[in-house]
């Protein structure tokens, strides 16, 4: 226990809870427990494991500036979402796979960013949350790239033209292009972050004393493994839970799976905003948004080639419109480098509208 001596009581409780929930999810899966129970327990375990990933990543990231920490946190924080989609594709749950990706974008860009702005503006002395405007504008550019290819494929599909019969091939080419652009952006972004922030050996972060760097790495490995296992159990419980709760798979993927799989950004981004760390809060949330849209989604399109059911950029008109309007909304609200509480409430309201629409789908 000496490795965890620096953790607060609350952090130890959460770590123990994550361990207990993961074990409980395993017991429920292999004991043949009812589908709803397995769905609830594995969903809670997924969120708890995501917290462990976020906690360990924050410790590792304290050696770097907010840009690198945000990218690292978002990348590892999206592990549960990645595994959920992969196992959903393997189980033939293409609706869940597709809507969980879009749900992750909507929940982070509207719900979580909105709450973070509300909390951050209240923490600010003048009621306005201020941050660097570069990342919001970069995120808007990256999201609009995803909107571009998704919209073109959508229009092609509705027109039933010749290109609409080659959606998979077009999606693969688009995925490679998006990944190349994301790689070019993230390399330049991280280099810029290293230039403007103190070198790692000169950083001082008192909160990093919670656990050692080595312990944080071990936690990341264990939590990543647990995320893979719990994601598989979670996906296997979707069908019986959907039937018992009378929910559509679209709603489950868009809301429940997306929120559970992105618990890291859901908690960490809001906490950082409350601590007046506005740039880091925006880095964690915004990096997650752009990563899902132009890294995770394209990567999963390529990974889906290994399965019988393929993931493409050809989606429903509702998802196309929702993604386009989300990109415009977050650019309008955060593009100038500041946001007030009412703008945060506006983003939350937009999320409620989208979730309500899919509840009735």
Secondary structure as GFF3:
##gff-version 3
##sequence-region A 1 361
A	DSSP	three_ten_helix	2	4	.	.	.	ID=ss1
A	DSSP	alpha_helix	9	30	.	.	.	ID=ss2
A	DSSP	alpha_helix	35	61	.	.	.	ID=ss3
A	DSSP	alpha_helix	66	77	.	.	.	ID=ss4
A	DSSP	alpha_helix	79	90	.	.	.	ID=ss5
A	DSSP	alpha_helix	94	106	.	.	.	ID=ss6
A	DSSP	pi_helix	107	112	.	.	.	ID=ss7
A	DSSP	alpha_helix	113	123	.	.	.	ID=ss8
A	DSSP	beta_strand	128	130	.	.	.	ID=ss9
A	DSSP	alpha_helix	133	159	.	.	.	ID=ss10
A	DSSP	three_ten_helix	162	166	.	.	.	ID=ss11
A	DSSP	alpha_helix	167	196	.	.	.	ID=ss12
A	DSSP	three_ten_helix	200	202	.	.	.	ID=ss13
A	DSSP	three_ten_helix	206	210	.	.	.	ID=ss14
A	DSSP	alpha_helix	213	236	.	.	.	ID=ss15
A	DSSP	alpha_helix	238	245	.	.	.	ID=ss16
A	DSSP	alpha_helix	249	251	.	.	.	ID=ss17
A	DSSP	pi_helix	252	257	.	.	.	ID=ss18
A	DSSP	alpha_helix	258	261	.	.	.	ID=ss19
A	DSSP	alpha_helix	263	274	.	.	.	ID=ss20
A	DSSP	alpha_helix	278	291	.	.	.	ID=ss21
A	DSSP	pi_helix	292	296	.	.	.	ID=ss22
A	DSSP	alpha_helix	297	303	.	.	.	ID=ss23
A	DSSP	three_ten_helix	304	306	.	.	.	ID=ss24
A	DSSP	alpha_helix	317	334	.	.	.	ID=ss25
A	DSSP	beta_strand	338	340	.	.	.	ID=ss26
A	DSSP	alpha_helix	341	359	.	.	.	ID=ss27
###
